[in-house]
Amino acid sequence: MPEIAIIGGGAGGMMAALTAAENPENRVRLFERQARVGRKLLSTGNGRCNLTNLNCSPAHYHSETPEFVGSALEAFPVSETLQWFRERGLVTVTEDSGRVYPLSNSANSVLDVLRLSIEQSENITVSTAAPVLEIKRTGTGFTVKTEQESFHADKVIVACGGMAGSKLGGVKDGYTLLQSLGHSRTSLHPALVQLTTETEYPKRLKGVRADARLTLSSSRKTLMRTEGEVQFTEKGVSGPAVFDLSRAASVSDEKLQLTLDFLREYNIKDVFSMLVNRRDRLPGLPAEELLTGVLHNRLGRTILHYVNLDTKKTMAQITDMELKDIARACKGFTLPVKGTEGFDSAQVTAGGVKCSEFDPNTMESKLVPGLYACGEVLDVDGDCGGFNLQWAWASGHLAGRLL
Ligand SMILES: Cc1cc2nc3c(=O)[nH]c(=O)nc-3n(C[C@H](O)[C@H](O)[C@H](O)COP(=O)(O)OP(=O)(O)OC[C@H]3O[C@@H](n4cnc5c(N)ncnc54)[C@H](O)[C@@H]3O)c2cc1C
């Protein structure tokens, strides 16, 4: 009976194990470094697990070789992924954005379904607290070494994930194991992560959420624009719209700035006339109330501070020139970017083991026959919204077929 070793009991590894075990000929051994399988999965989607997205397509993925993702996504598309989970008992709901969650709103449900399926399978054995330290080529097979044992495998699937979420088990092991077998990797960057910026204004605004259009730029060019919710933190900015441009910030080595437009539905002329109107209608109010009712109170006052308005004045004393500056600041509040919060807080690793060294139709190594890889360890990262787990399911499913 062929012995199949799967290294890593995360999303991709569990999917690969269950797929490989569908062939009753295979004996599957799943090695997991941590005390339990699927630890990171429990923290996904803020504990709700955004397991996939109905709008999944290769356009939502990034890689040095972006064409690599297509075959796996086609071989196990979202519809089949959802059916696969349904057949194993998971009930899901889909939000308007296409994001799919378990109906229970609990990531536990997704992990339970995987865990119970593994428990029920007669040909999967799980070894937890068993970090794989070495994979060696031996004749036509491999020796997989942990502290406790040396295991002979005919085929090996590396599903160790990436460096993101280091507190949840993100490690470099997958890269090291694959590099020891002759593979190479790209540089690694944290992505889907908070940006750190100059802290004067974020500190004042800590906890405030706002809807904005975001522009990330260097002195030479605009790198990316996004729209949506921004949350201010002690060290910078977070929230879905920030996550969307964090990859571009993370991989750039230029000095960057983030510009926030808090009134994206209005052009600058409209904002100016609105402010003139407010001043003329409410002349006796303190100047610090100018943006009350327009923006979150703390944000409004911070913008007045940002343009150095003397808030001891009354509204009537604010000049047209000052109103122009305030209108410009509402639509162009600029924060110098320092970097990102790093791998601890990141949801995914941008970069990884080079996809060009693997066959996209099988996930098998082009360098070492019988060696496969799936999930985040490869140089593939997806946008925020369920795309990274879909990549783990799809590539894990394809690798598990052991074609
Ligand atoms: C906080 C957070 C929230 C997220 N939310 C979402 C979301 O809602 N939707 C989404 O699509 N994506 C989300 N992601 C991303 C997603 O979780 C990952 O992209 C996905 O889990 C990658 O799957 P994987 O199987 O490749 O790696 P992982 O799920 O990380 O699994 C890898 C496993 O390998 C094990 N391992 C590592 N080295 C060894 C070794 N030497 N020996 C044995 N085992 C080893 C690890 O312990 C781990 O269990 C989130 C990530 C984080 C950190």
The ligand as an SDF file (V2000), in Angstrom:
LIG
                    3D

 53 58  0  0  0  0  0  0  0  0999 V2000
   -5.8250   35.7820   11.7290 C   0  0  0  0  0  0  0  0  0  0  0  0
   -6.0460   35.2000   10.3540 C   0  0  0  0  0  0  0  0  0  0  0  0
   -7.2980   35.2770    9.7660 C   0  0  0  0  0  0  0  0  0  0  0  0
   -7.5060   34.7570    8.4970 C   0  0  0  0  0  0  0  0  0  0  0  0
   -8.7620   34.7980    7.9650 N   0  0  0  0  0  0  0  0  0  0  0  0
   -8.9930   34.2590    6.7430 C   0  0  0  0  0  0  0  0  0  0  0  0
  -10.3160   34.1920    6.2130 C   0  0  0  0  0  0  0  0  0  0  0  0
  -11.2940   34.5360    6.8720 O   0  0  0  0  0  0  0  0  0  0  0  0
  -10.4570   33.6910    4.9530 N   0  0  0  0  0  0  0  0  0  0  0  0
   -9.3990   33.2250    4.2070 C   0  0  0  0  0  0  0  0  0  0  0  0
   -9.5890   32.7930    3.0810 O   0  0  0  0  0  0  0  0  0  0  0  0
   -8.1540   33.2180    4.7170 N   0  0  0  0  0  0  0  0  0  0  0  0
   -7.9340   33.6980    5.9630 C   0  0  0  0  0  0  0  0  0  0  0  0
   -6.6710   33.6590    6.4830 N   0  0  0  0  0  0  0  0  0  0  0  0
   -5.5850   33.0230    5.6800 C   0  0  0  0  0  0  0  0  0  0  0  0
   -5.6960   31.5080    5.7500 C   0  0  0  0  0  0  0  0  0  0  0  0
   -5.9260   31.0960    7.0810 O   0  0  0  0  0  0  0  0  0  0  0  0
   -4.4300   30.8270    5.2220 C   0  0  0  0  0  0  0  0  0  0  0  0
   -4.0680   31.3420    3.9820 O   0  0  0  0  0  0  0  0  0  0  0  0
   -4.6290   29.3110    5.1280 C   0  0  0  0  0  0  0  0  0  0  0  0
   -4.8940   28.7700    6.3930 O   0  0  0  0  0  0  0  0  0  0  0  0
   -3.4020   28.6470    4.5270 C   0  0  0  0  0  0  0  0  0  0  0  0
   -3.6050   27.2490    4.5610 O   0  0  0  0  0  0  0  0  0  0  0  0
   -2.3640   26.2690    4.6170 P   0  0  0  0  0  0  0  0  0  0  0  0
   -2.9040   24.8940    4.8270 O   0  0  0  0  0  0  0  0  0  0  0  0
   -1.4610   26.5130    3.4990 O   0  0  0  0  0  0  0  0  0  0  0  0
   -1.5710   26.7230    5.9370 O   0  0  0  0  0  0  0  0  0  0  0  0
   -2.0470   26.6800    7.4450 P   0  0  0  0  0  0  0  0  0  0  0  0
   -3.5090   26.7110    7.5470 O   0  0  0  0  0  0  0  0  0  0  0  0
   -1.2310   27.7400    8.1070 O   0  0  0  0  0  0  0  0  0  0  0  0
   -1.5590   25.2560    7.9560 O   0  0  0  0  0  0  0  0  0  0  0  0
   -0.2120   24.8780    7.9900 C   0  0  0  0  0  0  0  0  0  0  0  0
   -0.0480   23.8650    9.0950 C   0  0  0  0  0  0  0  0  0  0  0  0
    1.2370   23.2690    8.9980 O   0  0  0  0  0  0  0  0  0  0  0  0
    1.7460   23.0880   10.2920 C   0  0  0  0  0  0  0  0  0  0  0  0
    3.2160   22.9650   10.1830 N   0  0  0  0  0  0  0  0  0  0  0  0
    4.1130   23.9190    9.9130 C   0  0  0  0  0  0  0  0  0  0  0  0
    5.3590   23.4200    9.8960 N   0  0  0  0  0  0  0  0  0  0  0  0
    5.2450   22.1060   10.1810 C   0  0  0  0  0  0  0  0  0  0  0  0
    6.1800   21.0400   10.3480 C   0  0  0  0  0  0  0  0  0  0  0  0
    7.5040   21.2310   10.2200 N   0  0  0  0  0  0  0  0  0  0  0  0
    5.7180   19.8200   10.6500 N   0  0  0  0  0  0  0  0  0  0  0  0
    4.3850   19.5770   10.8180 C   0  0  0  0  0  0  0  0  0  0  0  0
    3.4540   20.5560   10.6940 N   0  0  0  0  0  0  0  0  0  0  0  0
    3.8830   21.7900   10.3600 C   0  0  0  0  0  0  0  0  0  0  0  0
    1.2780   24.3300   11.0280 C   0  0  0  0  0  0  0  0  0  0  0  0
    1.3150   24.1610   12.4180 O   0  0  0  0  0  0  0  0  0  0  0  0
   -0.1310   24.4960   10.4740 C   0  0  0  0  0  0  0  0  0  0  0  0
   -1.0950   23.8190   11.2340 O   0  0  0  0  0  0  0  0  0  0  0  0
   -6.4380   34.1540    7.7680 C   0  0  0  0  0  0  0  0  0  0  0  0
   -5.1830   34.0480    8.3720 C   0  0  0  0  0  0  0  0  0  0  0  0
   -4.9790   34.5550    9.6560 C   0  0  0  0  0  0  0  0  0  0  0  0
   -3.6160   34.4330   10.2930 C   0  0  0  0  0  0  0  0  0  0  0  0
  1  2  1  0
  2  3  1  0
  2 52  2  0
  3  4  2  0
  4  5  1  0
  4 50  1  0
  5  6  2  0
  6  7  1  0
  6 13  1  0
  7  8  2  0
  7  9  1  0
  9 10  1  0
 10 11  2  0
 10 12  1  0
 12 13  2  0
 13 14  1  0
 14 15  1  0
 14 50  1  0
 15 16  1  0
 16 17  1  0
 16 18  1  0
 18 19  1  0
 18 20  1  0
 20 21  1  0
 20 22  1  0
 22 23  1  0
 23 24  1  0
 24 25  2  0
 24 26  1  0
 24 27  1  0
 27 28  1  0
 28 29  2  0
 28 30  1  0
 28 31  1  0
 31 32  1  0
 32 33  1  0
 33 34  1  0
 33 48  1  0
 34 35  1  0
 35 36  1  0
 35 46  1  0
 36 37  1  0
 36 45  1  0
 37 38  2  0
 38 39  1  0
 39 40  1  0
 39 45  2  0
 40 41  1  0
 40 42  2  0
 42 43  1  0
 43 44  2  0
 44 45  1  0
 46 47  1  0
 46 48  1  0
 48 49  1  0
 50 51  2  0
 51 52  1  0
 52 53  1  0
M  END
$$$$
